[in-house]
């Protein structure tokens, strides 16, 4: 992934309980992850906000264990020490659950 406002989500599709949202930050920043389901309802994300040391790539681990199969939209916002706010995304993620 090239530096900028791109957002990578992996693994995608997600067969398990965790996914990673990865962005590039140009400076130390506070990073916040937001997600919505296909009906545009906000999804609850534990530890949705974290701090990042930049410049560099930052991966935020997201627990999706309680989320059902479907397509989800993600956006990540980073706010640098300088006050610069950058929006990364949107990006989509498919979650595929196997029936037992």
SULUR-V322534 format. One line per field, one symbol per residue. ss: DSSP state (a for helix, b for strand, c for the rest). burial: + if it has 24 or more other ideal C-beta (glycine too) atoms within 12 Angstrom, else -. Layout:
BEGIN
ss = ???
burial = ???
END
This chain:
BEGIN
ss = cccccccbbbcccbcccbbbbbbbbcccbbbbbbbbcccccbccccccbbbbcccbbbbbbbbccccccbbbbbbbbbbbccccbbbbbbbbbbbccccc
burial = ------+++--+-+---+++++++++--+++++++++-----+-+----+-+-+--++++++-+--+---+++++++++------+-++-+++++-----
END
